[in-house]
Amino acid sequence: MDPSSFSNSTAGRCIRTPKGYWAFVPNPLPPKLDLDWELMRLLSDADGKLGQLSGAGQLLPNPHLLLGPYMRREAVSSSRIENTQAGMDDLFFFEADSSQPLRAPDVREVANYVRAMEHGLERVKTLPLSCRLVRELHQRLMTGVRGDRATPGQMRRSQNWIGAPGCTLDEAAFVPPPVDEMRDALTAWEKYLHSDAKEPALIQCALMHYQFEAIHPFLDGNGRVGRLLITFLLCERGRLSQPLLYLSSFFEKHRDEYYRRLLAVSRQGDWRGWIEFFLRGVSIQAREALEDTEAILGLHARFRGMLTGKRISQATVRLVDRLFVNPVVSVKKLADEWNVHHATVQRAVTHLERLGVLREVTGRRRNRLYVASELLDVLIGETGTRNFESHGAGTKP
């Protein structure tokens, strides 16, 4: 790492380690920020749209209809930033039947991300954002996937660095603080989260995320954990009633700028550029989330309307709601999940198949999978393309 690239930074300092390489140690939060009308306008717009999204979440009669898809969008986008090759369709098929051939082995990493998010959302109800929670998230994120050798759930005990594949510490674009300084920086980071910070919640979020990435406390998985914390902080601070904001989608679309803005804070102390980028992302994603909410709820109302006035089983009604968690159905797995007879689920599936809501896509006699194609298209959005054949499914129309 070239220390001259960081000579004008107010965000931290470069230190020369006993082994001779240079590393960056971030200053404790908060930094000194110069606020002006333009930044206040961006903050107001982002805060307003986030408030609308949070309000919509409070009015949802069935929040689970949206939470499942939104968490999975966030998982797919956040994981793709780290070069995983898995889409929401891969994830849905994997969760419906993990014995199915995987289009992309990376789907296991995405599934771990969903589990980590579910765990974190439950934990923040009783446990504040902390190093303890961070370790729990990392353990769930990294176990059983590539990187599981990188001590899941444990802070690093050796130096890591960021740069082109195969680069050395001296060639790295960024070297996080050495282990002792890392521990001190994490303590200061946690102290800031627990302090009576005066910055608005969205500004706190932007500062918190940068600082975590600069500290880089794990050997692997730092980016995904850091992006998880954005959702948790907004929920903990009461700015989101439900985790409906999938900000990683914005970061993925603007991946190069995302990394450039974070690095510019370290190198030039450009907090302003990073915060503006972050606030624009919140505004855009909150607006898109509101639009998606309307589309998803509209489709749910139409599916439920198909059942009105008909003699149907409770399992059929339950299945319609279940599709919005995962539009791919395995009768066997769902029967086990609901603890009901296989035939009960099969009758519900057959009913929705006759209505055109579901269709069988494997062409097999056993271990069939059914897909709500219209719903799948809505839920996938820009995160992937529907390709049943890639999941071992047949070409049955």
C-alpha positions in Angstrom: 0.0 0.0 0.0 1.3 3.4 -1.0 1.1 5.7 2.1 1.4 8.8 -0.1 -2.1 8.0 -1.5 -3.5 8.6 2.0 -1.4 11.7 2.9 -4.4 14.1 2.6 -6.9 12.0 4.6 -8.7 13.2 7.7 -10.4 9.9 8.1 -7.4 8.1 9.6 -3.7 7.6 9.5 -1.1 5.3 7.9 1.2 3.4 10.1 4.3 1.4 9.3 4.1 -2.0 10.9 7.1 -3.9 12.5 7.1 -6.1 9.4 7.6 -3.1 7.2 4.3 -2.8 5.3 1.9 0.1 5.6 -1.6 -0.1 7.0 -4.5 2.3 7.5 -6.0 3.0 10.9 -9.3 4.9 10.8 -10.0 7.6 13.3 -12.9 7.1 15.8 -16.4 8.2 14.7 -17.9 10.7 14.2 -15.8 12.8 11.8 -16.3 16.6 11.4 -18.9 17.1 8.7 -19.7 20.3 6.9 -23.4 20.4 6.2 -24.9 22.6 3.5 -28.3 23.0 1.9 -27.5 20.5 -0.9 -26.6 17.8 1.5 -29.6 18.6 3.7 -31.8 18.3 0.6 -30.4 14.9 -0.2 -30.9 13.9 3.5 -34.4 15.2 3.6 -35.3 13.4 0.3 -33.8 10.1 1.5 -35.4 10.4 5.0 -38.8 11.2 3.5 -38.8 8.2 1.1 -37.6 5.9 3.9 -40.4 7.2 6.1 -42.9 6.4 3.4 -41.5 2.9 3.1 -41.5 2.4 6.8 -45.1 3.6 7.0 -46.2 1.2 4.3 -44.6 -1.6 6.2 -46.6 -0.7 9.3 -49.9 -0.9 7.3 -49.2 -4.3 5.8 -51.8 -6.8 6.9 -49.3 -9.6 6.1 -45.7 -8.3 6.2 -44.3 -11.8 5.5 -45.6 -11.5 2.0 -42.8 -9.0 1.3 -40.2 -9.8 3.9 -39.2 -13.1 2.3 -38.7 -11.7 -1.2 -37.0 -8.5 0.0 -34.5 -10.3 2.2 -33.7 -12.6 -0.7 -33.1 -9.7 -3.1 -30.8 -8.2 -0.6 -29.0 -11.5 -0.2 -28.5 -12.0 -3.9 -27.4 -8.4 -4.6 -25.0 -8.2 -1.6 -23.5 -11.6 -2.5 -23.1 -10.6 -6.2 -21.0 -7.6 -5.2 -18.5 -10.3 -3.9 -18.6 -12.1 -7.3 -21.0 -14.9 -6.5 -22.9 -16.2 -9.5 -26.4 -16.9 -8.2 -29.8 -15.3 -8.8 -33.1 -15.3 -6.9 -34.3 -18.2 -9.1 -31.3 -20.3 -8.0 -32.1 -19.4 -4.4 -35.8 -20.2 -4.7 -35.1 -23.6 -6.3 -32.4 -24.4 -3.7 -34.7 -23.5 -0.8 -37.6 -25.5 -2.2 -35.5 -28.6 -2.7 -31.8 -28.5 -1.7 -31.3 -31.9 -3.4 -31.8 -30.4 -6.8 -28.7 -29.8 -9.0 -27.3 -26.3 -8.4 -26.9 -24.0 -11.3 -24.3 -22.1 -9.2 -22.7 -23.5 -6.1 -22.5 -19.9 -4.8 -26.3 -20.3 -4.0 -25.3 -21.8 -0.7 -23.6 -18.5 0.2 -26.7 -16.6 -0.7 -28.8 -19.0 1.4 -26.4 -18.4 4.3 -26.9 -14.6 3.9 -30.7 -15.1 4.3 -30.2 -17.1 7.4 -27.8 -14.5 8.8 -30.3 -11.7 8.1 -33.2 -13.7 9.7 -31.0 -14.3 12.8 -29.9 -10.7 13.0 -33.4 -9.3 12.7 -34.5 -11.5 15.6 -31.5 -10.7 17.7 -31.7 -6.9 17.4 -35.0 -7.1 19.3 -33.1 -7.8 22.4 -29.4 -7.3 21.6 -28.0 -4.0 20.4 -25.7 -3.7 17.4 -22.4 -4.9 18.8 -19.2 -7.0 18.1 -21.0 -9.9 19.6 -23.8 -9.7 17.1 -21.3 -9.2 14.3 -19.6 -12.4 15.2 -22.9 -14.3 15.3 -23.7 -13.0 11.8 -20.4 -13.9 10.4 -20.6 -17.4 11.8 -23.9 -18.0 10.0 -22.7 -16.4 6.9 -19.5 -18.3 6.4 -20.1 -21.8 7.8 -20.2 -24.5 5.1 -19.2 -22.4 2.2 -16.0 -21.1 0.6 -14.3 -19.1 3.2 -15.4 -21.4 6.0 -11.7 -21.9 6.7 -11.6 -18.2 7.5 -12.6 -18.9 11.1 -16.4 -18.2 10.9 -17.5 -16.1 13.8 -14.0 -15.1 14.9 -12.2 -11.8 14.4 -9.1 -12.1 12.4 -5.8 -12.8 14.1 -3.6 -12.0 11.1 -3.3 -9.2 8.5 -5.6 -9.1 5.5 -5.6 -6.7 2.6 -7.6 -5.6 -0.5 -6.2 -5.5 -4.0 -5.9 -7.3 -7.3 -5.8 -11.1 -7.1 -2.3 -12.3 -6.2 -1.1 -8.9 -5.0 1.1 -8.6 -2.0 0.7 -6.4 1.0 3.0 -3.8 -0.6 1.0 -3.9 -3.8 -2.4 -3.8 -2.1 -4.8 -0.9 -2.8 -5.8 -0.9 0.9 -4.5 -2.6 4.0 -6.8 -2.5 7.1 -5.4 -1.9 10.6 -3.1 -4.6 12.1 -4.7 -6.9 14.7 -4.0 -4.8 17.8 -5.2 -1.6 16.2 -8.1 -3.4 14.7 -9.4 -4.4 18.1 -9.1 -0.8 19.4 -10.9 0.5 16.3 -13.7 -2.1 16.8 -14.1 -1.0 20.4 -14.4 2.6 19.3 -16.8 1.6 16.5 -19.0 -0.2 19.0 -18.8 2.7 21.4 -20.1 5.1 18.7 -23.1 2.8 18.0 -24.0 2.8 21.7 -23.5 6.5 22.1 -26.1 9.3 22.0 -25.0 10.3 18.5 -26.3 13.6 17.3 -26.1 12.7 13.6 -29.4 11.7 11.9 -29.9 7.9 11.6 -29.1 7.8 7.9 -25.8 9.7 8.4 -25.0 7.3 11.3 -25.6 4.4 8.9 -23.3 5.8 6.3 -20.6 6.4 8.8 -21.0 3.0 10.5 -20.8 1.1 7.2 -17.7 2.9 6.0 -15.9 2.4 9.4 -16.7 -1.3 9.5 -15.3 -1.8 6.0 -12.2 0.2 6.8 -11.6 -1.9 9.9 -12.2 -5.2 8.0 -12.3 -7.3 11.1 -12.7 -10.7 9.4 -10.5 -12.6 6.9 -13.5 -12.9 4.6 -17.1 -11.8 4.5 -16.6 -8.2 5.7 -18.6 -6.6 2.9 -21.6 -8.8 3.3 -21.6 -8.4 7.1 -21.2 -4.6 6.8 -24.2 -4.4 4.4 -26.3 -6.5 6.7 -25.6 -4.0 9.5 -27.2 -1.2 7.5 -30.6 -2.9 7.6 -30.2 -3.8 11.3 -29.2 -0.2 12.3 -32.2 1.3 10.5 -34.6 -1.2 12.2 -32.9 -0.7 15.6 -33.2 3.1 15.3 -36.8 2.9 14.4 -36.4 4.2 10.9 -37.7 1.0 9.3 -40.7 -0.8 10.6 -39.9 -3.8 8.4 -36.6 -4.7 6.6 -38.0 -3.7 3.2 -35.0 -1.7 2.0 -32.6 -3.7 -0.2 -29.8 -1.2 -0.5 -27.3 -3.7 -1.9 -29.1 -3.6 -5.2 -28.0 0.0 -5.6 -24.5 -0.9 -4.6 -24.4 -3.7 -7.0 -25.6 -1.5 -9.9 -22.9 1.0 -9.0 -20.3 -1.4 -7.8 -17.2 0.5 -9.0 -18.5 3.8 -7.6 -19.4 2.0 -4.3 -15.8 0.8 -3.8 -14.3 4.1 -5.1 -16.4 6.2 -2.7 -15.4 4.0 0.3 -11.7 4.2 -0.7 -11.9 8.0 -1.2 -12.9 8.4 2.4 -9.8 6.6 3.5 -7.5 8.3 1.0 -8.8 11.9 0.9 -11.2 12.1 3.8 -14.1 12.5 1.2 -16.9 11.8 3.6 -19.1 14.1 1.6 -18.9 12.1 -1.6 -19.6 8.8 0.3 -22.6 10.2 2.2 -24.1 11.8 -0.9 -23.8 8.4 -2.7 -25.3 6.6 0.2 -28.3 8.9 0.5 -29.0 8.7 -3.2 -29.0 5.0 -2.9 -31.5 5.1 0.0 -33.8 7.4 -2.0 -33.8 5.3 -5.1 -34.2 1.9 -3.4 -36.9 3.2 -1.0 -38.9 4.4 -4.1 -38.4 1.1 -5.9 -39.3 -0.8 -2.8 -42.6 1.1 -2.6 -43.3 0.3 -6.3 -42.5 -3.4 -5.8 -44.7 -3.5 -2.8 -47.7 -2.3 -4.8 -47.0 -4.9 -7.6 -46.5 -7.8 -5.2 -49.6 -7.0 -3.1 -51.6 -6.5 -6.2 -50.7 -10.0 -7.4 -51.4 -11.5 -4.1 -54.9 -9.9 -4.1 -55.5 -11.3 -7.6 -54.5 -14.8 -6.6 -56.7 -14.7 -3.5 -59.5 -13.3 -5.6 -59.4 -16.4 -7.8 -60.4 -18.4 -4.7 -63.3 -16.2 -3.7 -66.7 -17.9 -3.9 -65.2 -21.3 -4.4 -65.1 -24.3 -2.1 -61.5 -24.6 -1.3 -59.4 -26.1 1.5 -57.6 -24.0 4.1 -54.4 -25.5 2.7 -55.0 -23.9 -0.6 -55.4 -20.5 1.0 -52.3 -21.1 3.0 -50.4 -22.2 -0.1 -51.2 -18.9 -1.9 -49.6 -17.0 1.0 -46.7 -19.4 1.1 -45.9 -18.7 -2.6 -44.9 -15.2 -1.7 -42.1 -16.6 0.5 -41.0 -18.9 -2.2 -42.8 -19.3 -5.6 -41.2 -22.7 -6.1 -43.0 -25.6 -4.4 -41.9 -29.1 -3.5 -44.9 -31.0 -2.2 -42.8 -33.3 0.0 -40.8 -30.5 1.6 -43.9 -28.4 2.2 -45.8 -31.3 3.7 -42.9 -31.8 6.1 -42.7 -28.1 6.9 -46.4 -27.9 7.7 -46.6 -31.3 9.3 -49.5 -32.4 7.2 -50.2 -35.3 4.9 -48.6 -35.3 1.5 -52.0 -35.6 -0.2 -53.2 -32.4 1.6 -50.5 -30.3 0.0 -50.9 -32.1 -3.4 -54.6 -31.3 -3.6 -53.8 -27.6 -2.9 -51.1 -27.6 -5.5 -53.4 -29.3 -8.0 -56.1 -26.7 -7.3 -53.7 -23.8 -8.0 -52.4 -25.6 -11.1 -55.9 -25.8 -12.5 -56.3 -22.0 -11.9 -53.1 -21.3 -13.8 -51.2 -20.0 -10.7 -48.8 -23.0 -10.6 -47.3 -25.2 -13.2 -45.1 -28.3 -12.9 -41.7 -27.7 -14.5 -39.7 -30.9 -14.0 -41.7 -33.3 -16.2 -40.9 -36.0 -13.6 -43.2 -38.5 -11.9 -41.5 -38.1 -8.5 -39.9 -35.1 -6.7 -41.8 -32.7 -8.8 -41.4 -29.0 -8.5 -44.2 -26.4 -9.2 -43.6 -22.8 -10.0 -45.8 -19.7 -9.8 -44.2 -18.3 -13.0 -45.9 -14.9 -13.0 -45.0 -14.3 -9.3 -41.4 -15.5 -9.9 -41.0 -12.9 -12.6 -42.1 -10.1 -10.4 -39.9 -11.2 -7.5 -36.8 -11.7 -9.6 -37.0 -8.2 -11.0 -33.5 -7.3 -12.2 -31.7 -9.9 -10.0 -31.9 -12.8 -12.5 -33.6 -14.4 -15.4 -36.1 -17.3 -15.2 -34.4 -20.5 -16.5 -36.1 -23.7 -15.4 -33.8 -25.9 -17.4 -30.8 -24.8 -15.5 -32.3 -26.2 -12.3 -32.8 -29.7 -13.7 -36.3 -28.8 -14.8 -37.9 -30.0 -18.0 -39.2 -28.0 -20.9 -42.8 -28.7 -20.2 -44.9 -25.7 -21.3 
